[in-house]
Amino acid sequence: MSLGQVELALRVIAGLFVIVAPTLLFLGLWRGLEAMRDDELIQQVHHRAEMRDQSPTRADWPVDTLTGDEASPLSETNMSVVTCGTCGTPNMQDASYCQECLTELE
């Protein structure tokens, strides 16, 4: 086998690797994601989408609301908070603007 044929064979092998390797990696990722999916979560999202499609108004939608301390992401820390006068969202003490409505804080 001459040197030109060896070089050609190596280039063909490298080309096949460049084409096949990403495809195999993608298929492995796809199967891994399928194995990790949460069927219960998918069913809940599907059920909510069906309810939304059937309901012409938002009043019938299920609402996951947290009240009081549960609603504030800052409640778990010992940071002082400033409540927005416009929307009532708790913000960090040193924040200049509300994280929810972007109103300037006092």
Helices and strands as residue ranges (DSSP letters): H 3-36, H 39-54, G 58-60, G 68-71, E 81-83, E 90-92
